[in-house]
Every structure is written in structure tokens, then in C-alpha cells.
Amino acid sequence: MQQNDPSMSVAGLKKMMHIWKSRNITDSTTTKLLELYLGLTAYMNSQKIYPQENFYEIRNSLRFSTTQALIEAMKRSQAFPFVTDPETGAVKAFWSPLYHETNSEIHTEKDNGPASQTFAQTFVPTDNNNINNIYTNSTNERTSFRSSSPEKDSPKDDSGNLSEENFPRQGNSTTDTLPTIAAKEFFHRINTSKEEKAGILIPLIDRFQQQEGIDRPQACRIVVCLVNEKLIPYFTAQVKFRKLNHTGRLAWLANLLKSAHGQNLIAQAIQSHRTKREQEARENCRKQCSELRSFHPVSPHEWSDRESGSRFYDDATEGTVLIPAEAAPRPSEKAVWNVLSHLWNE
């Protein structure tokens, strides 16, 4: 991606870092903020902004303890403009002034109009439009409970829920045991009941969203993991479960979720989700880095971004260093670009 202001002076960066220090931002956090400011292009969208769906990956990449800690660090720095939901105030995106003009208009998929822009706000993830639907859709993925076949995603109807046809109450009679069928039927019934879903599943989504500092689709993924990998196997193993009516099963589930064992199952589901997300983030980063570092049109000692044409090289001290478009080809692996003389030093 091309920078808006690739010629920002070193003095300007130093001044900004001194300001951050005066605001009690630690050296380690300053390093992380500089990476964001100078551009983690792998986590930007086509508008050169960091969208909400990438906050989790950014947090993991920069090793912030939580997404909230990431947002608070940028809030203290006051260097990153934010896009917020005009109704809820939730942070939807942010950007580096080096890559995106602060006064430019940003449109969101939700309202197709310009979103409000402000500096750092308290991050409160929310999605009021989907609050009663655990199968919310995100930009890059759809989340749903799986049907009796674990190998492939189950089709969904237009509402985002699994249809009766694709989530049969009887389960898969050829592969599932009777206890497994009963457990799947139980959670299918909860999912199709607005009242039961609001009493059991929605509070879990709200809890995971706030506790983990993630967006609603990711919170839904934890619930999917909890039900499929923890609760259905648990009830499948309980001999008395099949003998109870639906009301008795609901009471059992409610008590289980409040118990120490239920909390342990929830903790396992959360950790499983974290692990999967970290693996996905590492794999995406590996693929993007591999692609970025496979294009050498100017010199074998530097790389170019295929989309923007921007040039860069890696430095052991400075990290990724951008090369001005008018610079001569990098002559060797040891050559360092001098921003003052505009020449290569070897």
C-alpha cells in the first residue's frame, strides 16, 4: 500500500515519541504503536484503515493483553483517528495518518453513509441488529452450529439460522448414538426458541464479547465451540439425560453453566477459540508475508508490493524500511537508505 506521506521526517517521529513518553506510554508500547503508525498493511482493508474485524489479529500480532488494552494505548497516544458508530459510539475502525487522510469520508457497509470520526473512544463491542441471532455473519466468515456431519459446514436459510432440513432434530441416525441424537435435539430446540435462546445463549455471547474484547461474530464462535465440543459430549455421556423432559433438561443445563464444572467447560471453549484464532492469524500473516517477499522487480535486494508498487527492505534494527519510488535500486543486502542524503550507504 502507498503511504499518504512517505516523506515524514525522522524529527517528526521523534517529536511524536517524546509526546507519547510524556503521556506515560511505556517504551514497549511505543514500539507497538509505531508499528501501527508506520503501517501493518496486512491488517488494512482497501480504504487503508484497520477495520474492527482485524482488531483481534492486531492485538495478537503486537502482543497486547486484550483488545481493550490496544484501544486504550491508542487513546493515550492521540495519534490515531477513529471511526465510531454514530448510534452506539463503538469503535469500528482506526487508521494511521500516513496511509489515510484524516478528513476523507469513510463509508461503512452497514449504513452506506459517512461514519462519524473521532479520536480514541472507549471500546464497547456491540451489534444490536444481531443480538438475538447467534449465527451472525462477519465480512469474511459465517458462523453456525454444525449439523451431524462435522466435516463440512451446514447450509443456512436466509435468516442465518440452520434450517430444519439441514439441522434435523433426530441427528444422523447412521453415525450418531441415541444419547448424541437426544443432546443435539435439545440444543436444536433451544436455538429455534426465541425465549430459550435469549435466556441461555445470548447471555453467553454477551459475556464472551465483553470478557474477550472481541466482536459479536467471534463471540458466537465461542458459543458454537462450547455447544459442539463441550456440552453435547457432556450430555451424551449422562444416562439420565434422555429420561428427562425438556423442562428438566433446561434446568440441568442452567445449573451446569453455574457450576464449577460448567465454568471449566466454558474456559476450555474460550481457550480453544483463542488457539484457533491465533493459528488463523499466524497462517494469514505467513501467507501475506510470503507473498510480499516474493516480488523483486527493481532489485534482488529489495521487495515491492504488487498492488501499490511501494518498495521496501528489511533492516535488523529498523525493521521494515520503505524505499522512495525515485531511489536507485538497492545495490546489496547490506545497503541502508540514508533519508538525508537520499543515497544508499553500504
C-alpha positions as CSV (number, residue, x, y, z in Angstrom):
1,M,0.0,0.0,0.0
2,Q,1.1,3.5,-0.8
3,Q,1.7,5.9,2.1
4,N,-0.1,9.3,2.1
5,D,3.1,11.0,3.4
6,P,6.1,8.7,2.8
7,S,8.4,11.7,3.4
8,M,7.5,12.2,7.1
9,S,10.7,13.3,8.8
10,V,12.6,11.4,11.4
11,A,12.4,14.6,13.6
12,G,8.6,14.4,13.3
13,L,8.6,10.8,14.5
14,K,11.0,11.6,17.4
15,K,8.7,14.5,18.5
16,M,5.7,12.2,18.5
17,M,7.6,9.6,20.6
18,H,8.5,12.3,23.1
19,I,4.9,13.3,23.3
20,W,3.9,9.7,24.0
21,K,6.5,9.4,26.7
22,S,5.1,12.5,28.4
23,R,1.7,10.7,28.4
24,N,3.2,7.8,30.4
25,I,3.3,5.4,27.4
26,T,6.0,2.8,28.0
27,D,8.8,2.0,25.6
28,S,7.4,-1.4,24.7
29,T,4.0,0.1,23.9
30,T,5.7,2.9,21.9
31,T,7.3,0.3,19.7
32,K,3.9,-1.4,19.1
33,L,2.2,1.9,18.3
34,L,5.0,2.8,15.9
35,E,4.4,-0.4,14.0
36,L,0.7,0.6,13.6
37,Y,1.6,4.1,12.7
38,L,4.2,3.2,10.1
39,G,1.7,0.6,8.7
40,L,0.8,-3.0,9.3
41,T,-0.6,-3.2,5.8
42,A,-1.6,-6.9,6.2
43,Y,-4.3,-5.8,8.6
44,M,-5.6,-2.9,6.5
45,N,-8.6,-3.0,4.1
46,S,-8.9,-1.4,0.7
47,Q,-9.5,2.0,2.3
48,K,-6.2,1.8,4.1
49,I,-7.8,1.6,7.5
50,Y,-7.7,-1.1,10.2
51,P,-11.3,-2.5,10.4
52,Q,-12.9,-3.9,13.5
53,E,-12.8,-7.5,12.3
54,N,-8.9,-7.3,12.3
55,F,-8.6,-5.9,15.9
56,Y,-8.2,-9.4,17.3
57,E,-5.4,-10.3,14.9
58,I,-3.7,-6.9,15.5
59,R,-3.9,-7.4,19.3
60,N,-2.2,-10.9,18.9
61,S,0.4,-9.7,16.5
62,L,1.5,-6.8,18.7
63,R,1.1,-8.9,21.9
64,F,-1.4,-6.7,23.7
65,S,-3.1,-8.4,26.6
66,T,-6.6,-7.6,25.4
67,T,-8.2,-5.7,22.5
68,Q,-9.3,-3.1,25.1
69,A,-5.6,-2.6,26.0
70,L,-4.8,-1.9,22.3
71,I,-7.6,0.7,22.1
72,E,-6.6,2.4,25.3
73,A,-3.0,2.6,24.2
74,M,-4.0,4.4,21.0
75,K,-6.4,6.6,23.0
76,R,-3.5,7.8,25.2
77,S,-1.3,8.4,22.1
78,Q,-3.9,10.6,20.4
79,A,-2.2,9.8,17.1
80,F,-4.8,7.6,15.5
81,P,-8.2,8.9,14.2
82,F,-11.1,6.5,14.9
83,V,-14.3,5.6,13.1
84,T,-17.2,5.2,15.6
85,D,-20.7,4.1,15.3
86,P,-22.8,7.3,15.5
87,E,-25.5,5.5,17.4
88,T,-23.6,3.4,19.9
89,G,-20.2,5.1,20.0
90,A,-18.5,1.7,19.4
91,V,-15.1,1.8,17.7
92,K,-15.5,0.4,14.1
93,A,-12.1,1.2,12.7
94,F,-9.0,3.3,13.0
95,W,-6.1,4.4,10.8
96,S,-2.6,5.8,10.5
97,P,-2.5,9.4,9.1
98,L,0.5,8.1,7.0
99,Y,-1.9,5.9,5.0
100,H,-5.3,7.6,5.2
101,E,-6.3,11.2,5.1
102,T,-8.0,12.2,8.3
103,N,-10.6,14.4,6.7
104,S,-11.6,11.9,4.0
105,E,-15.1,10.4,4.0
106,I,-15.4,6.8,5.1
107,H,-18.4,4.7,4.2
108,T,-19.5,1.6,6.1
109,E,-21.4,-1.5,4.8
110,K,-24.0,-1.0,7.5
111,D,-25.3,2.5,6.7
112,N,-23.7,3.2,3.2
113,G,-23.0,6.7,4.5
114,P,-20.1,8.5,6.2
115,A,-19.3,7.2,9.6
116,S,-18.6,9.6,12.5
117,Q,-14.9,10.2,13.1
118,T,-13.3,11.0,16.4
119,F,-10.2,10.3,18.4
120,A,-10.0,7.3,20.7
121,Q,-13.2,6.2,22.4
122,T,-13.9,3.5,25.0
123,F,-14.2,0.3,23.0
124,V,-17.5,-1.4,23.6
125,P,-18.1,-4.1,21.0
126,T,-21.8,-4.4,20.1
127,D,-24.1,-5.4,17.3
128,N,-27.7,-4.5,18.1
129,N,-29.0,-5.7,14.8
130,N,-27.9,-9.3,15.5
131,I,-28.3,-9.5,19.3
132,N,-30.9,-12.3,19.1
133,N,-29.0,-14.4,16.4
134,I,-26.0,-16.5,17.4
135,Y,-25.4,-17.1,13.7
136,T,-24.3,-13.6,12.9
137,N,-22.3,-13.1,9.7
138,S,-19.0,-11.2,9.5
139,T,-17.2,-9.9,6.5
140,N,-15.0,-12.9,5.9
141,E,-16.9,-15.8,7.5
142,R,-20.2,-17.2,8.5
143,T,-20.7,-18.8,11.9
144,S,-23.1,-21.6,12.7
145,F,-23.7,-24.7,14.7
146,R,-22.7,-27.7,12.6
147,S,-25.1,-30.4,11.8
148,S,-24.4,-34.1,12.4
149,S,-21.7,-34.1,9.8
150,P,-18.5,-32.5,11.3
151,E,-16.6,-32.5,8.0
152,K,-18.4,-29.7,6.3
153,D,-20.4,-26.5,7.0
154,S,-24.2,-26.9,7.1
155,P,-26.2,-24.7,4.7
156,K,-28.2,-21.9,6.3
157,D,-31.5,-20.3,5.5
158,D,-31.8,-16.6,4.7
159,S,-32.2,-15.6,8.4
160,G,-28.7,-17.0,9.2
161,N,-30.1,-19.9,11.2
162,L,-29.7,-23.6,10.2
163,S,-33.0,-24.7,8.6
164,E,-35.0,-27.7,9.9
165,E,-33.8,-29.7,6.9
166,N,-30.1,-29.1,7.5
167,F,-30.2,-29.4,11.3
168,P,-32.6,-32.4,11.8
169,R,-33.9,-33.0,15.2
170,Q,-33.2,-36.7,15.0
171,G,-29.5,-36.1,14.2
172,N,-27.7,-38.6,11.9
173,S,-29.2,-42.0,12.6
174,T,-26.4,-43.8,10.7
175,T,-23.5,-42.3,12.8
176,D,-24.9,-40.8,16.0
177,T,-25.9,-42.8,19.0
178,L,-29.3,-42.3,20.7
179,P,-27.8,-40.2,23.5
180,T,-26.0,-38.0,20.9
181,I,-29.2,-37.5,19.0
182,A,-31.0,-36.5,22.1
183,A,-28.3,-33.9,23.0
184,K,-28.3,-32.4,19.5
185,E,-32.1,-32.3,19.5
186,F,-32.1,-30.5,22.8
187,F,-29.8,-27.7,21.6
188,H,-31.6,-27.5,18.3
189,R,-34.8,-26.8,20.2
190,I,-33.1,-24.1,22.3
191,N,-31.7,-22.5,19.1
192,T,-35.2,-22.4,17.4
193,S,-36.9,-21.0,20.5
194,K,-36.6,-17.2,20.8
195,E,-37.3,-17.2,24.5
196,E,-34.9,-20.0,25.4
197,K,-32.1,-18.6,23.2
198,A,-32.5,-15.2,24.8
199,G,-32.3,-16.8,28.3
200,I,-29.3,-19.2,27.7
201,L,-27.3,-18.5,24.6
202,I,-27.5,-14.7,24.2
203,P,-26.1,-14.0,27.7
204,L,-23.1,-16.3,26.9
205,I,-22.5,-14.3,23.7
206,D,-22.7,-11.0,25.6
207,R,-20.3,-12.4,28.3
208,F,-17.7,-13.6,25.8
209,Q,-17.9,-10.4,23.8
210,Q,-17.2,-8.2,26.8
211,Q,-14.7,-10.6,28.5
212,E,-12.6,-11.2,25.5
213,G,-12.9,-7.8,23.9
214,I,-14.0,-9.3,20.5
215,D,-16.7,-8.6,18.0
216,R,-20.0,-10.4,18.1
217,P,-19.4,-13.0,15.3
218,Q,-16.3,-14.2,17.2
219,A,-18.3,-14.4,20.5
220,C,-20.8,-16.5,18.6
221,R,-17.9,-18.8,17.5
222,I,-17.1,-19.5,21.2
223,V,-20.7,-20.5,21.8
224,V,-20.6,-22.8,18.8
225,C,-17.5,-24.4,20.2
226,L,-18.9,-24.7,23.7
227,V,-22.1,-26.4,22.5
228,N,-20.5,-28.7,19.8
229,E,-17.2,-29.6,21.6
230,K,-18.2,-29.5,25.3
231,L,-21.9,-29.5,26.1
232,I,-23.2,-32.1,23.6
233,P,-20.5,-34.6,24.5
234,Y,-21.2,-33.9,28.2
235,F,-24.9,-34.6,27.9
236,T,-24.3,-37.6,25.6
237,A,-22.4,-39.2,28.5
238,Q,-25.2,-38.7,31.0
239,V,-27.5,-41.7,31.2
240,K,-30.3,-39.8,33.0
241,F,-30.4,-37.0,30.4
242,R,-32.6,-38.9,27.9
243,K,-35.1,-39.7,30.6
244,L,-35.8,-36.1,31.4
245,N,-38.4,-33.9,29.6
246,H,-37.3,-30.6,28.0
247,T,-38.0,-28.5,31.1
248,G,-35.9,-30.8,33.2
249,R,-33.1,-30.7,30.7
250,L,-33.2,-26.8,30.7
251,A,-32.9,-26.8,34.4
252,W,-29.9,-29.2,34.3
253,L,-28.2,-27.0,31.7
254,A,-28.8,-23.8,33.7
255,N,-27.3,-25.4,36.8
256,L,-24.4,-26.9,34.9
257,L,-23.4,-23.5,33.5
258,K,-23.4,-22.0,37.0
259,S,-21.3,-24.9,38.5
260,A,-17.5,-25.2,38.7
261,H,-17.5,-27.9,36.1
262,G,-19.6,-25.8,33.7
263,Q,-17.3,-22.8,34.2
264,N,-14.4,-25.1,33.4
265,L,-16.1,-26.2,30.2
266,I,-16.6,-22.5,29.3
267,A,-13.0,-21.7,30.0
268,Q,-11.9,-24.6,27.7
269,A,-14.1,-23.3,24.9
270,I,-12.7,-19.8,25.3
271,Q,-9.1,-21.2,25.2
272,S,-9.9,-23.4,22.2
273,H,-11.3,-20.3,20.3
274,R,-8.2,-18.3,21.2
275,T,-5.9,-21.0,19.9
276,K,-7.8,-21.3,16.6
277,R,-7.8,-17.5,16.1
278,E,-4.1,-17.3,16.8
279,Q,-3.4,-20.1,14.4
280,E,-5.5,-18.4,11.7
281,A,-3.8,-15.1,12.3
282,R,-0.3,-16.7,12.1
283,E,-1.3,-18.5,8.9
284,N,-2.7,-15.4,7.3
285,C,0.4,-13.4,8.3
286,R,2.7,-16.1,6.9
287,K,0.8,-16.2,3.6
288,Q,0.8,-12.4,3.3
289,C,4.5,-12.1,4.3
290,S,5.4,-14.8,1.8
291,E,3.5,-13.1,-1.0
292,L,5.0,-9.7,-0.1
293,R,8.5,-11.1,-0.2
294,S,8.3,-12.9,-3.5
295,F,8.3,-9.9,-5.8
296,H,11.7,-8.3,-6.8
297,P,11.0,-6.2,-9.9
298,V,13.6,-3.4,-9.1
299,S,16.4,-5.3,-7.4
300,P,17.0,-8.7,-5.9
301,H,17.9,-7.0,-2.7
302,E,14.5,-5.3,-2.1
303,W,10.8,-6.1,-2.5
304,S,7.8,-4.4,-4.0
305,D,4.1,-4.5,-3.1
306,R,2.3,-5.9,-6.2
307,E,-0.8,-3.7,-5.7
308,S,0.7,-0.3,-4.7
309,G,4.2,-0.7,-6.2
310,S,5.8,0.6,-2.9
311,R,9.3,-0.6,-2.3
312,F,10.8,-1.8,1.0
313,Y,13.6,-3.9,2.6
314,D,14.2,-5.4,6.0
315,D,16.7,-4.0,8.4
316,A,17.8,-5.7,11.6
317,T,17.5,-2.5,13.6
318,E,14.8,-0.5,11.9
319,G,12.5,-3.4,10.8
320,T,10.7,-2.8,7.5
321,V,12.1,0.3,5.8
322,L,10.2,2.0,2.9
323,I,12.2,3.0,-0.1
324,P,11.2,6.2,-2.0
325,A,9.9,5.5,-5.5
326,E,12.7,7.6,-7.1
327,A,15.5,5.8,-5.3
328,A,18.1,3.8,-7.3
329,P,17.9,0.0,-7.0
330,R,19.2,-1.3,-3.7
331,P,22.8,-2.4,-4.6
332,S,23.3,-5.1,-1.9
333,E,21.8,-6.8,1.1
334,K,23.9,-4.5,3.4
335,A,22.8,-1.3,1.8
336,V,20.9,1.2,4.0
337,W,18.9,4.1,2.7
338,N,20.0,7.5,4.0
339,V,17.0,9.8,4.4
340,L,19.2,12.9,4.5
341,S,21.5,12.3,1.5
342,H,18.9,10.3,-0.4
343,L,21.6,7.8,-1.3
344,W,22.4,4.2,-0.4
345,N,25.1,3.7,2.3
346,E,27.0,0.4,2.3
